[in-house]
Amino acid sequence: MVGSEGIEIPGADSTTQTVPAPQRILVADDEHLVAEVISKSLTTLGYEVVGPVTDGEQAVDLARREQPDMAILDIRMPKVDGLAAAQALSNEMDLAVLMVTAYSDESYLRDSCQIGVHGYVLKPTSTEQLRVAIAMAWTRFQQQRGLSMEVTRLQTSLERRKVIEQAKWILVEKCGLSEADAHRRLQKQARDRRKTMAEVAASILESHTLFAEEGALGEAD
């Protein structure tokens, strides 16, 4: 049963990690027979089918209610087409999206890539084609998510370093310490208070700002 297995995701350091495979997959296609074939294939592969529904608007509404792991969408659907629905699902719910269509137009492929679709497969689809396409789409989705998390981690780390540097130079200016001594004082205060250096540095910045504002008010009086 696919849903109980993991999918190996290659990492940037040439290693691989196994992540849980998607469990619940939403299906949206305005062709009833196609939707039924896809749903049957998913069931055979061990996935739980959410839907199917017949247009992009229904797909987005159902995804909001049911919170599936992935969506398989036809491109050409009434009301809201598959591309617009895919963009909404990707932006609003950070959902893995696989597009399935009878059209191999390059403009569709380009538009799919631009809005962050994770896979693209042509109709008619076999169970084996779906299995491979789902695995590839899920891999891309996890890699994209991992990259986003790494960017966030680096941004947070940079912000913390900036706060520490600012606090360190406040100690240099106000206490007459060398840069190295100011750094060691921050480290000691962090150990003594059982806090991170960034937390200690933030409190120093807050106190410095408060004193500066009070000084400015006193001069105004």
DRENTIVEX-752617 format. One record per residue (C-alpha): residue number from 1; residue in three letters; x, y, z. Coordinates in steps of 0.5 Angstrom, whole numbers, m for minus. Example, Ala and Ser with C-alpha at 12.3 -4.5 7.8 and 13.67 -1.06 7.14 Angstrom:
2
kolvo num->1; residu->ALA; xx->25; yy->m9; zz->16 .
kolvo num->2; residu->SER; xx->27; yy->m2; zz->14 .
***
This chain:
221
kolvo num->1; residu->MET; xx->0; yy->0; zz->0 .
kolvo num->2; residu->VAL; xx->3; yy->6; zz->m2 .
kolvo num->3; residu->GLY; xx->0; yy->11; zz->3 .
kolvo num->4; residu->SER; xx->4; yy->7; zz->9 .
kolvo num->5; residu->GLU; xx->11; yy->8; zz->5 .
kolvo num->6; residu->GLY; xx->16; yy->13; zz->4 .
kolvo num->7; residu->ILE; xx->19; yy->17; zz->m2 .
kolvo num->8; residu->GLU; xx->26; yy->18; zz->m2 .
kolvo num->9; residu->ILE; xx->28; yy->25; zz->m3 .
kolvo num->10; residu->PRO; xx->35; yy->27; zz->m6 .
kolvo num->11; residu->GLY; xx->39; yy->32; zz->m1 .
kolvo num->12; residu->ALA; xx->44; yy->38; zz->m3 .
kolvo num->13; residu->ASP; xx->49; yy->34; zz->0 .
kolvo num->14; residu->SER; xx->48; yy->28; zz->m5 .
kolvo num->15; residu->THR; xx->45; yy->24; zz->1 .
kolvo num->16; residu->THR; xx->38; yy->22; zz->1 .
kolvo num->17; residu->GLN; xx->32; yy->22; zz->6 .
kolvo num->18; residu->THR; xx->26; yy->18; zz->7 .
kolvo num->19; residu->VAL; xx->19; yy->23; zz->8 .
kolvo num->20; residu->PRO; xx->12; yy->20; zz->9 .
kolvo num->21; residu->ALA; xx->8; yy->19; zz->2 .
kolvo num->22; residu->PRO; xx->2; yy->23; zz->1 .
kolvo num->23; residu->GLN; xx->m4; yy->20; zz->4 .
kolvo num->24; residu->ARG; xx->m10; yy->23; zz->1 .
kolvo num->25; residu->ILE; xx->m10; yy->26; zz->m6 .
kolvo num->26; residu->LEU; xx->m16; yy->31; zz->m9 .
kolvo num->27; residu->VAL; xx->m18; yy->29; zz->m16 .
kolvo num->28; residu->ALA; xx->m21; yy->35; zz->m20 .
kolvo num->29; residu->ASP; xx->m23; yy->33; zz->m28 .
kolvo num->30; residu->ASP; xx->m30; yy->36; zz->m31 .
kolvo num->31; residu->GLU; xx->m30; yy->29; zz->m35 .
kolvo num->32; residu->HIS; xx->m33; yy->24; zz->m31 .
kolvo num->33; residu->LEU; xx->m30; yy->18; zz->m34 .
kolvo num->34; residu->VAL; xx->m23; yy->21; zz->m33 .
kolvo num->35; residu->ALA; xx->m24; yy->23; zz->m26 .
kolvo num->36; residu->GLU; xx->m27; yy->16; zz->m25 .
kolvo num->37; residu->VAL; xx->m21; yy->12; zz->m28 .
kolvo num->38; residu->ILE; xx->m16; yy->17; zz->m24 .
kolvo num->39; residu->SER; xx->m20; yy->15; zz->m18 .
kolvo num->40; residu->LYS; xx->m19; yy->8; zz->m19 .
kolvo num->41; residu->SER; xx->m12; yy->8; zz->m20 .
kolvo num->42; residu->LEU; xx->m11; yy->12; zz->m14 .
kolvo num->43; residu->THR; xx->m15; yy->7; zz->m10 .
kolvo num->44; residu->THR; xx->m11; yy->1; zz->m13 .
kolvo num->45; residu->LEU; xx->m4; yy->5; zz->m11 .
kolvo num->46; residu->GLY; xx->m7; yy->6; zz->m4 .
kolvo num->47; residu->TYR; xx->m9; yy->13; zz->m4 .
kolvo num->48; residu->GLU; xx->m15; yy->16; zz->m1 .
kolvo num->49; residu->VAL; xx->m19; yy->20; zz->m6 .
kolvo num->50; residu->VAL; xx->m22; yy->26; zz->m4 .
kolvo num->51; residu->GLY; xx->m27; yy->28; zz->m9 .
kolvo num->52; residu->PRO; xx->m27; yy->28; zz->m15 .
kolvo num->53; residu->VAL; xx->m30; yy->34; zz->m17 .
kolvo num->54; residu->THR; xx->m32; yy->37; zz->m24 .
kolvo num->55; residu->ASP; xx->m29; yy->44; zz->m23 .
kolvo num->56; residu->GLY; xx->m23; yy->49; zz->m20 .
kolvo num->57; residu->GLU; xx->m28; yy->52; zz->m16 .
kolvo num->58; residu->GLN; xx->m30; yy->46; zz->m13 .
kolvo num->59; residu->ALA; xx->m23; yy->44; zz->m12 .
kolvo num->60; residu->VAL; xx->m21; yy->50; zz->m8 .
kolvo num->61; residu->ASP; xx->m27; yy->49; zz->m3 .
kolvo num->62; residu->LEU; xx->m26; yy->42; zz->m2 .
kolvo num->63; residu->ALA; xx->m19; yy->43; zz->m1 .
kolvo num->64; residu->ARG; xx->m20; yy->48; zz->4 .
kolvo num->65; residu->ARG; xx->m25; yy->43; zz->8 .
kolvo num->66; residu->GLU; xx->m21; yy->37; zz->7 .
kolvo num->67; residu->GLN; xx->m14; yy->39; zz->7 .
kolvo num->68; residu->PRO; xx->m11; yy->33; zz->2 .
kolvo num->69; residu->ASP; xx->m4; yy->32; zz->2 .
kolvo num->70; residu->MET; xx->m4; yy->33; zz->m6 .
kolvo num->71; residu->ALA; xx->m9; yy->35; zz->m12 .
kolvo num->72; residu->ILE; xx->m9; yy->32; zz->m19 .
kolvo num->73; residu->LEU; xx->m12; yy->37; zz->m23 .
kolvo num->74; residu->ASP; xx->m15; yy->38; zz->m30 .
kolvo num->75; residu->ILE; xx->m12; yy->44; zz->m34 .
kolvo num->76; residu->ARG; xx->m19; yy->46; zz->m38 .
kolvo num->77; residu->MET; xx->m25; yy->46; zz->m33 .
kolvo num->78; residu->PRO; xx->m31; yy->50; zz->m32 .
kolvo num->79; residu->LYS; xx->m32; yy->56; zz->m27 .
kolvo num->80; residu->VAL; xx->m24; yy->56; zz->m25 .
kolvo num->81; residu->ASP; xx->m19; yy->53; zz->m29 .
kolvo num->82; residu->GLY; xx->m14; yy->48; zz->m27 .
kolvo num->83; residu->LEU; xx->m8; yy->53; zz->m27 .
kolvo num->84; residu->ALA; xx->m12; yy->58; zz->m23 .
kolvo num->85; residu->ALA; xx->m14; yy->53; zz->m18 .
kolvo num->86; residu->ALA; xx->m7; yy->50; zz->m17 .
kolvo num->87; residu->GLN; xx->m4; yy->57; zz->m16 .
kolvo num->88; residu->ALA; xx->m10; yy->58; zz->m10 .
kolvo num->89; residu->LEU; xx->m8; yy->51; zz->m7 .
kolvo num->90; residu->SER; xx->m1; yy->53; zz->m8 .
kolvo num->91; residu->ASN; xx->m1; yy->60; zz->m5 .
kolvo num->92; residu->GLU; xx->m6; yy->59; zz->0 .
kolvo num->93; residu->MET; xx->m5; yy->52; zz->3 .
kolvo num->94; residu->ASP; xx->2; yy->50; zz->1 .
kolvo num->95; residu->LEU; xx->m1; yy->44; zz->m3 .
kolvo num->96; residu->ALA; xx->3; yy->39; zz->m8 .
kolvo num->97; residu->VAL; xx->0; yy->40; zz->m15 .
kolvo num->98; residu->LEU; xx->0; yy->35; zz->m21 .
kolvo num->99; residu->MET; xx->m3; yy->37; zz->m27 .
kolvo num->100; residu->VAL; xx->m7; yy->32; zz->m32 .
kolvo num->101; residu->THR; xx->m9; yy->34; zz->m39 .
kolvo num->102; residu->ALA; xx->m10; yy->32; zz->m46 .
kolvo num->103; residu->TYR; xx->m6; yy->38; zz->m48 .
kolvo num->104; residu->SER; xx->1; yy->38; zz->m49 .
kolvo num->105; residu->ASP; xx->2; yy->46; zz->m51 .
kolvo num->106; residu->GLU; xx->8; yy->49; zz->m49 .
kolvo num->107; residu->SER; xx->5; yy->55; zz->m46 .
kolvo num->108; residu->TYR; xx->1; yy->50; zz->m41 .
kolvo num->109; residu->LEU; xx->7; yy->47; zz->m39 .
kolvo num->110; residu->ARG; xx->11; yy->54; zz->m38 .
kolvo num->111; residu->ASP; xx->5; yy->57; zz->m34 .
kolvo num->112; residu->SER; xx->5; yy->51; zz->m30 .
kolvo num->113; residu->CYS; xx->12; yy->52; zz->m28 .
kolvo num->114; residu->GLN; xx->11; yy->59; zz->m27 .
kolvo num->115; residu->ILE; xx->5; yy->58; zz->m22 .
kolvo num->116; residu->GLY; xx->9; yy->53; zz->m18 .
kolvo num->117; residu->VAL; xx->6; yy->46; zz->m20 .
kolvo num->118; residu->HIS; xx->10; yy->40; zz->m18 .
kolvo num->119; residu->GLY; xx->8; yy->35; zz->m24 .
kolvo num->120; residu->TYR; xx->5; yy->35; zz->m31 .
kolvo num->121; residu->VAL; xx->2; yy->28; zz->m34 .
kolvo num->122; residu->LEU; xx->m2; yy->27; zz->m41 .
kolvo num->123; residu->LYS; xx->m8; yy->24; zz->m41 .
kolvo num->124; residu->PRO; xx->m10; yy->18; zz->m42 .
kolvo num->125; residu->THR; xx->m6; yy->16; zz->m36 .
kolvo num->126; residu->SER; xx->m5; yy->9; zz->m33 .
kolvo num->127; residu->THR; xx->m4; yy->7; zz->m26 .
kolvo num->128; residu->GLU; xx->4; yy->6; zz->m27 .
kolvo num->129; residu->GLN; xx->4; yy->13; zz->m30 .
kolvo num->130; residu->LEU; xx->0; yy->16; zz->m24 .
kolvo num->131; residu->ARG; xx->5; yy->12; zz->m19 .
kolvo num->132; residu->VAL; xx->11; yy->15; zz->m22 .
kolvo num->133; residu->ALA; xx->8; yy->22; zz->m23 .
kolvo num->134; residu->ILE; xx->6; yy->23; zz->m16 .
kolvo num->135; residu->ALA; xx->12; yy->20; zz->m14 .
kolvo num->136; residu->MET; xx->16; yy->26; zz->m18 .
kolvo num->137; residu->ALA; xx->11; yy->31; zz->m16 .
kolvo num->138; residu->TRP; xx->12; yy->29; zz->m9 .
kolvo num->139; residu->THR; xx->19; yy->30; zz->m9 .
kolvo num->140; residu->ARG; xx->19; yy->36; zz->m12 .
kolvo num->141; residu->PHE; xx->14; yy->39; zz->m7 .
kolvo num->142; residu->GLN; xx->19; yy->37; zz->m1 .
kolvo num->143; residu->GLN; xx->25; yy->39; zz->m4 .
kolvo num->144; residu->GLN; xx->22; yy->46; zz->m6 .
kolvo num->145; residu->ARG; xx->19; yy->46; zz->2 .
kolvo num->146; residu->GLY; xx->26; yy->44; zz->4 .
kolvo num->147; residu->LEU; xx->29; yy->50; zz->0 .
kolvo num->148; residu->SER; xx->24; yy->55; zz->3 .
kolvo num->149; residu->MET; xx->25; yy->52; zz->10 .
kolvo num->150; residu->GLU; xx->33; yy->53; zz->9 .
kolvo num->151; residu->VAL; xx->32; yy->60; zz->6 .
kolvo num->152; residu->THR; xx->28; yy->62; zz->13 .
kolvo num->153; residu->ARG; xx->33; yy->59; zz->17 .
kolvo num->154; residu->LEU; xx->39; yy->63; zz->14 .
kolvo num->155; residu->GLN; xx->34; yy->69; zz->14 .
kolvo num->156; residu->THR; xx->33; yy->68; zz->22 .
kolvo num->157; residu->SER; xx->40; yy->66; zz->23 .
kolvo num->158; residu->LEU; xx->42; yy->73; zz->20 .
kolvo num->159; residu->GLU; xx->38; yy->77; zz->24 .
kolvo num->160; residu->ARG; xx->40; yy->74; zz->30 .
kolvo num->161; residu->ARG; xx->47; yy->75; zz->28 .
kolvo num->162; residu->LYS; xx->45; yy->83; zz->27 .
kolvo num->163; residu->VAL; xx->42; yy->83; zz->33 .
kolvo num->164; residu->ILE; xx->48; yy->80; zz->37 .
kolvo num->165; residu->GLU; xx->53; yy->85; zz->33 .
kolvo num->166; residu->GLN; xx->49; yy->91; zz->35 .
kolvo num->167; residu->ALA; xx->49; yy->89; zz->42 .
kolvo num->168; residu->LYS; xx->56; yy->88; zz->42 .
kolvo num->169; residu->TRP; xx->58; yy->95; zz->40 .
kolvo num->170; residu->ILE; xx->53; yy->98; zz->45 .
kolvo num->171; residu->LEU; xx->57; yy->95; zz->50 .
kolvo num->172; residu->VAL; xx->64; yy->97; zz->47 .
kolvo num->173; residu->GLU; xx->61; yy->104; zz->47 .
kolvo num->174; residu->LYS; xx->58; yy->105; zz->53 .
kolvo num->175; residu->CYS; xx->62; yy->100; zz->57 .
kolvo num->176; residu->GLY; xx->69; yy->101; zz->54 .
kolvo num->177; residu->LEU; xx->70; yy->94; zz->52 .
kolvo num->178; residu->SER; xx->74; yy->91; zz->47 .
kolvo num->179; residu->GLU; xx->70; yy->87; zz->41 .
kolvo num->180; residu->ALA; xx->72; yy->81; zz->44 .
kolvo num->181; residu->ASP; xx->71; yy->83; zz->51 .
kolvo num->182; residu->ALA; xx->64; yy->85; zz->49 .
kolvo num->183; residu->HIS; xx->62; yy->78; zz->46 .
kolvo num->184; residu->ARG; xx->65; yy->74; zz->52 .
kolvo num->185; residu->ARG; xx->60; yy->78; zz->56 .
kolvo num->186; residu->LEU; xx->54; yy->77; zz->52 .
kolvo num->187; residu->GLN; xx->56; yy->69; zz->52 .
kolvo num->188; residu->LYS; xx->57; yy->70; zz->60 .
kolvo num->189; residu->GLN; xx->50; yy->73; zz->61 .
kolvo num->190; residu->ALA; xx->47; yy->68; zz->56 .
kolvo num->191; residu->ARG; xx->50; yy->62; zz->60 .
kolvo num->192; residu->ASP; xx->48; yy->65; zz->67 .
kolvo num->193; residu->ARG; xx->41; yy->67; zz->65 .
kolvo num->194; residu->ARG; xx->40; yy->60; zz->61 .
kolvo num->195; residu->LYS; xx->38; yy->64; zz->55 .
kolvo num->196; residu->THR; xx->41; yy->65; zz->48 .
kolvo num->197; residu->MET; xx->46; yy->70; zz->46 .
kolvo num->198; residu->ALA; xx->40; yy->73; zz->41 .
kolvo num->199; residu->GLU; xx->35; yy->74; zz->47 .
kolvo num->200; residu->VAL; xx->40; yy->77; zz->51 .
kolvo num->201; residu->ALA; xx->42; yy->82; zz->46 .
kolvo num->202; residu->ALA; xx->35; yy->83; zz->44 .
kolvo num->203; residu->SER; xx->34; yy->86; zz->51 .
kolvo num->204; residu->ILE; xx->40; yy->90; zz->51 .
kolvo num->205; residu->LEU; xx->38; yy->93; zz->45 .
kolvo num->206; residu->GLU; xx->31; yy->94; zz->48 .
kolvo num->207; residu->SER; xx->34; yy->97; zz->54 .
kolvo num->208; residu->HIS; xx->38; yy->102; zz->50 .
kolvo num->209; residu->THR; xx->33; yy->104; zz->46 .
kolvo num->210; residu->LEU; xx->28; yy->106; zz->52 .
kolvo num->211; residu->PHE; xx->34; yy->110; zz->55 .
kolvo num->212; residu->ALA; xx->35; yy->114; zz->49 .
kolvo num->213; residu->GLU; xx->28; yy->115; zz->48 .
kolvo num->214; residu->GLU; xx->27; yy->117; zz->56 .
kolvo num->215; residu->GLY; xx->34; yy->122; zz->55 .
kolvo num->216; residu->ALA; xx->30; yy->125; zz->49 .
kolvo num->217; residu->LEU; xx->24; yy->126; zz->53 .
kolvo num->218; residu->GLY; xx->28; yy->129; zz->58 .
kolvo num->219; residu->GLU; xx->32; yy->134; zz->54 .
kolvo num->220; residu->ALA; xx->25; yy->136; zz->51 .
kolvo num->221; residu->ASP; xx->23; yy->138; zz->58 .
***
